[in-house]
Amino acid sequence: MPPRWNENLLTAKLGIDYPIIQGPLGGLSSQRLTAAVSNFGGLGSFGAHGLAPEAIKDVIAQIRSLTSKPFAVNLWVSMEDEGARASDENAFNKSLAPLDAHIAALGAPRPEYEPYSPIRFEDQARVLLDEKVPVFSFICGIPPREVLEECRAKHIVTIGTATTPEESAALQDAGVDAIVASGFEAGGHRGSFLRAAEDSLTGTFSLVPQIADTVSVPVIAAGGIADARGVIAALVLGAEAVQMGTAFLACEESGASPFHRQVLQRKKAGHTALTKGFTGRLARGIHNRLLEELNHAETPVLPYPLQRRLVRNLAIPAEAAGRWDLLPLWAGQSANLSTCNDVFAFLTSLVGKVSEIAGHSFSGAQQPRKPNS
């Protein structure tokens, strides 16, 4: 590690004080959380892949109203799976059948089929380019060459996501500035793009040194990192930063529902599992009745993002009824290590403990100060 654990080429490039990146969290993002992490001196991120371009523009403006520090906006390069556009009402009804009884028991109306209306990655990316976001991060592929070239021309830092060493090499060849090495312990979706997600499952602390040996650009460790011990381990293995997602979900500032945060705060997320049943793409969430039922081999699952939209018809009334067993609750394997209630308090403690383990006090790193807002 460098003399000061918090200073390296990546923190200098990003313009941040600490090599701590908040995971984008997809639909659980919030402008408040993004700004809070950035204001502390880390890199806040907002997962915007499910938003229309105009909504993304509004989100960026809101984040900028809350922080003058660098932040990232995250998109998915691959926005749909094969078969999404050809999927019809018959497929919809087959996949709805396993959810029908639960929806009816909760007193919610039976959803009706609606044709798929896609959102284009290129249209979303155009907003990030036009708004000149400080950092453009992405998963599930590599943006077109012209997008990455425009990022370089506009001094937008690019961060790609790899789940295998081969993916990291492809990202480096494309010219990205940094690479997230995403282990299978992470909550939420797998970002694989060269092979099927099921064939790209590698643990974080096996993946990080392999990717660090494969590429020359900075590596960011992600997956199962929830405390100072994980941060130190990642840095020792060759990462220049860590990305933490689930650790921030329980924070009051996150976009997770109060119910989701309570499950995490009460240490009820010990058993997580991978499933395609929540969205159509392989992702990790808390093991519950819904996950188990949707993981049955005979259960029909729509292509992404159709399955995600379908399951929301159950998730919304289940949340209102307090039925955690019928909710898609995203969480990584280290969820029960999370202690975050307030972002500033959590990061202050984390930085202090990492500094202590690394053999430095805050005199060896910039002393964090509570923001005014």
C-alpha positions in Angstrom: 0.0 0.0 0.0 1.1 3.6 -0.5 2.5 5.6 2.4 -1.0 7.1 2.8 -3.5 4.4 2.1 -6.1 6.8 0.8 -3.9 8.4 -1.9 -3.2 6.8 -5.2 -3.5 7.3 -9.0 -7.2 6.5 -9.0 -8.1 8.9 -6.2 -6.1 11.6 -7.9 -7.8 10.9 -11.3 -11.3 10.9 -9.7 -10.5 13.9 -7.5 -11.6 12.2 -4.3 -10.1 12.0 -0.8 -10.8 8.3 0.0 -10.7 5.3 -2.3 -14.3 4.4 -1.4 -17.0 4.2 -4.0 -20.6 3.8 -3.2 -22.2 1.1 -5.5 -24.8 2.5 -7.9 -27.6 0.3 -6.3 -29.9 0.4 -9.3 -33.4 1.2 -8.4 -32.4 1.8 -4.8 -30.2 4.8 -5.6 -31.0 8.2 -4.2 -29.6 11.6 -5.0 -29.2 12.2 -1.3 -27.0 9.2 -0.8 -24.9 9.9 -3.8 -24.2 13.4 -2.7 -23.6 12.4 1.0 -20.8 10.0 -0.1 -19.3 12.5 -2.4 -19.4 15.3 0.2 -17.5 13.1 2.6 -14.7 12.6 0.1 -15.6 9.3 -1.5 -17.3 8.8 -4.8 -21.1 8.6 -4.7 -22.9 6.8 -7.5 -26.4 6.8 -8.9 -27.8 3.8 -10.8 -29.9 5.3 -13.6 -30.3 2.3 -16.0 -34.1 2.1 -15.5 -34.7 5.8 -16.1 -35.8 7.6 -19.3 -33.3 10.2 -20.6 -35.2 13.2 -19.3 -35.4 11.7 -15.8 -31.7 11.1 -15.9 -31.1 14.7 -16.7 -33.3 15.7 -13.7 -31.3 13.4 -11.4 -28.0 14.9 -12.5 -29.3 18.4 -11.8 -30.5 17.3 -8.3 -27.2 15.7 -7.4 -25.4 18.8 -8.5 -27.6 20.9 -6.3 -26.5 18.8 -3.3 -22.8 18.5 -4.0 -20.0 20.2 -5.9 -17.8 17.1 -5.6 -17.3 14.4 -8.2 -20.0 11.7 -8.6 -20.8 8.8 -10.9 -23.8 7.9 -12.9 -24.1 4.2 -13.8 -25.8 2.7 -16.8 -26.2 -0.8 -18.3 -24.8 -1.2 -21.8 -27.0 -4.2 -22.4 -30.6 -3.1 -21.7 -32.5 -6.2 -22.6 -32.1 -9.9 -23.1 -32.7 -11.9 -26.2 -36.4 -12.5 -26.7 -37.6 -9.4 -24.9 -39.1 -7.8 -28.0 -40.7 -11.0 -29.2 -42.2 -11.9 -25.9 -46.0 -11.9 -26.1 -49.1 -12.0 -23.9 -49.1 -15.8 -23.7 -45.6 -15.7 -22.2 -46.7 -12.9 -19.8 -49.6 -15.0 -18.5 -47.4 -18.1 -18.0 -44.9 -16.1 -16.0 -47.6 -14.3 -14.0 -49.2 -17.6 -13.0 -46.7 -18.3 -10.1 -47.4 -14.8 -8.7 -51.2 -14.8 -9.2 -52.2 -16.2 -5.9 -49.9 -13.9 -3.9 -51.2 -10.8 -5.7 -54.8 -11.8 -5.2 -54.2 -12.6 -1.5 -52.7 -9.1 -1.0 -55.9 -7.6 -2.5 -54.0 -6.1 -5.5 -55.5 -6.1 -9.0 -54.3 -8.7 -11.5 -51.8 -7.0 -13.9 -52.6 -6.8 -17.6 -50.2 -7.4 -20.4 -48.6 -4.4 -22.0 -46.3 -4.5 -25.0 -42.6 -3.9 -24.2 -41.4 -0.3 -24.7 -37.6 -0.3 -24.6 -35.2 2.4 -23.3 -32.1 2.8 -25.4 -28.6 2.9 -23.8 -27.5 5.3 -26.5 -30.2 7.8 -25.5 -29.3 7.5 -21.8 -25.6 7.9 -22.5 -26.2 11.0 -24.6 -27.5 12.7 -21.5 -24.4 11.8 -19.5 -22.2 13.1 -22.3 -24.2 16.3 -22.8 -24.3 17.0 -19.0 -20.5 16.2 -18.7 -21.0 14.0 -15.6 -17.7 13.7 -13.7 -17.7 9.8 -13.9 -19.6 7.5 -16.2 -19.7 3.9 -14.9 -21.3 1.0 -16.6 -21.9 -2.8 -16.4 -23.1 -5.5 -18.7 -20.9 -4.7 -21.6 -18.7 -2.0 -23.2 -20.1 1.2 -24.7 -19.6 1.9 -28.4 -16.2 3.3 -29.3 -17.6 6.7 -30.2 -19.2 7.0 -26.7 -15.9 6.3 -25.0 -14.0 8.7 -27.3 -16.4 11.5 -26.5 -15.9 10.7 -22.8 -12.2 11.1 -23.2 -12.6 14.4 -25.2 -14.9 15.8 -22.4 -12.6 14.5 -19.6 -15.3 12.2 -18.2 -13.7 9.4 -16.3 -15.0 5.9 -17.4 -15.3 2.9 -15.1 -16.3 -0.5 -16.5 -17.2 -3.6 -14.7 -15.6 -7.1 -15.1 -16.6 -10.4 -13.6 -13.7 -12.3 -15.2 -10.1 -11.5 -16.2 -11.1 -11.8 -19.9 -13.7 -9.1 -19.4 -11.2 -6.8 -17.7 -8.8 -7.2 -20.7 -11.6 -6.3 -23.1 -12.4 -3.2 -21.1 -8.8 -2.1 -21.0 -8.5 -2.6 -24.8 -11.5 -0.4 -25.2 -9.7 2.4 -23.2 -11.7 2.7 -20.0 -10.0 4.5 -17.1 -10.7 2.0 -14.3 -12.2 -1.4 -13.9 -14.5 -2.7 -11.1 -13.6 -6.4 -10.3 -17.0 -7.6 -9.3 -17.1 -10.8 -7.3 -20.1 -13.1 -7.0 -20.6 -12.1 -3.3 -22.1 -8.8 -4.4 -25.7 -8.0 -4.0 -27.8 -7.2 -7.1 -27.1 -8.1 -10.7 -24.0 -9.8 -12.2 -22.4 -7.6 -14.8 -21.1 -10.4 -17.0 -20.9 -9.8 -20.8 -18.5 -12.3 -22.4 -19.9 -15.4 -21.0 -23.2 -16.3 -19.3 -23.4 -14.9 -15.7 -23.7 -18.5 -14.4 -20.3 -19.3 -16.0 -18.6 -16.1 -14.7 -19.0 -16.5 -10.9 -15.7 -15.8 -9.1 -15.2 -14.7 -5.6 -13.9 -11.1 -5.1 -10.7 -12.0 -3.4 -9.8 -14.5 -6.1 -10.9 -12.2 -8.9 -9.1 -9.0 -7.7 -5.5 -10.2 -8.0 -6.2 -11.9 -11.3 -7.6 -8.7 -12.8 -4.8 -6.6 -11.2 -2.3 -8.9 -12.9 -4.2 -8.7 -16.2 -4.6 -4.9 -16.7 -2.5 -1.8 -16.0 -5.5 0.5 -15.3 -6.6 0.9 -11.7 -8.8 -1.9 -10.3 -11.7 -1.4 -7.9 -12.7 -4.3 -5.7 -16.5 -5.0 -5.3 -18.5 -7.7 -3.7 -18.7 -8.7 -0.1 -16.8 -5.7 1.2 -18.6 -4.2 4.2 -16.0 -3.1 6.7 -12.4 -2.0 7.3 -11.0 -5.5 7.1 -12.4 -5.9 3.6 -11.0 -2.6 2.5 -7.5 -3.5 3.7 -7.7 -6.9 2.1 -8.7 -5.4 -1.3 -5.9 -2.9 -1.2 -3.3 -5.6 -0.3 -4.6 -7.8 -3.2 -3.9 -5.0 -5.8 -7.1 -2.9 -5.8 -6.7 0.9 -5.7 -10.3 1.4 -4.3 -13.3 -0.5 -3.1 -16.9 -0.3 -4.2 -19.5 -1.0 -1.5 -23.1 -1.4 -2.2 -25.1 -3.3 0.4 -23.1 -1.6 3.1 -24.9 1.7 2.2 -28.4 0.2 1.7 -29.3 0.3 5.4 -28.3 4.0 5.6 -31.1 6.5 6.2 -30.1 8.3 3.0 -30.5 5.3 0.7 -33.3 4.8 -1.7 -34.2 1.5 -0.1 -37.6 1.3 1.5 -37.8 1.6 5.3 -38.8 -2.1 5.4 -35.7 -3.1 3.4 -33.5 -1.1 5.6 -35.0 -2.6 8.7 -34.3 -6.1 7.4 -30.6 -5.2 6.9 -30.3 -3.3 10.2 -31.8 -6.3 12.2 -29.2 -8.6 10.7 -31.8 -10.7 8.9 -29.9 -10.9 5.6 -27.6 -13.8 6.5 -28.8 -16.1 3.8 -28.6 -14.8 0.3 -28.9 -16.6 -3.0 -28.7 -16.0 -6.7 -31.8 -15.9 -8.8 -33.1 -14.9 -12.3 -36.7 -14.9 -10.9 -36.7 -11.3 -9.7 -35.8 -9.6 -13.0 -34.8 -12.1 -15.6 -31.1 -11.7 -15.0 -28.9 -13.4 -12.5 -28.8 -11.4 -9.3 -28.2 -11.8 -5.5 -30.9 -11.1 -2.9 -32.0 -12.2 0.5 -33.3 -15.8 0.5 -37.0 -15.8 1.1 -40.2 -17.5 0.0 -40.5 -15.5 -3.2 -36.9 -16.3 -4.3 -37.3 -19.9 -3.5 -40.5 -20.2 -5.5 -39.2 -18.4 -8.5 -36.0 -20.5 -8.5 -38.0 -23.7 -9.1 -36.8 -25.3 -12.4 -40.3 -25.4 -13.8 -41.1 -21.7 -13.1 -41.2 -19.7 -16.3 -39.2 -16.5 -16.2 -39.5 -13.7 -18.8 -36.4 -12.1 -20.4 -35.0 -9.0 -18.7 -36.4 -6.4 -18.2 -39.9 -7.9 -18.6 -39.6 -10.2 -15.6 -38.5 -7.2 -13.5 -41.6 -5.2 -14.5 -43.8 -8.2 -13.9 -42.5 -8.9 -10.3 -43.1 -5.2 -9.4 -46.8 -6.0 -9.5 -46.3 -8.2 -6.5 -43.5 -6.2 -4.8 -45.5 -3.0 -4.4 -48.5 -4.5 -2.5 -46.2 -6.9 -0.6 -44.2 -4.0 0.7 -47.3 -2.1 1.7 -48.4 -5.2 3.6 -45.0 -5.7 5.3 -44.5 -9.1 3.6 -40.8 -9.4 3.4 -41.1 -13.0 2.3 -42.7 -11.8 -1.0 -40.3 -9.0 -1.8 -37.1 -8.9 -3.9 -34.7 -7.7 -1.3 -31.2 -7.1 -2.8 -28.2 -7.8 -0.5 -24.7 -9.2 -0.8 -23.2 -12.0 1.2 -21.7 -9.6 3.8 -25.0 -7.8 4.5 -24.9 -8.8 8.2 -21.6 -6.9 8.6 -23.2 -3.7 7.7 -23.5 -1.1 10.4 -24.5 2.0 8.4 -27.4 4.1 9.7 -25.9 7.5 8.8 -23.5 8.0 5.9 -21.2 10.4 7.6 -21.0 8.4 10.8 -20.4 5.2 8.9 -17.7 6.6 6.7 -16.0 8.4 9.5 -15.8 5.1 11.4 -14.7 3.2 8.4 -11.9 5.6 7.5 -10.7 5.7 11.1 -10.5 1.9 11.3 -8.8 1.5 8.0 -6.3 4.1 9.0 -5.7 2.3 12.3 -5.2 -1.1 10.6 -2.9 0.5 8.0 -0.8 2.0 10.7 -1.8 5.6 10.2 -4.0 8.0 12.2 -6.1 10.7 10.6 -2.9 12.8 10.5 -1.9 10.5 7.6 -5.1 11.2 5.8 -7.4 14.2 5.5 -9.6 14.5 8.6 -13.2 14.2 7.5 -15.5 17.0 8.5 -19.2 17.0 8.8 -20.8 18.8 5.8 -23.0 21.8 6.6 -26.0 20.2 4.9 
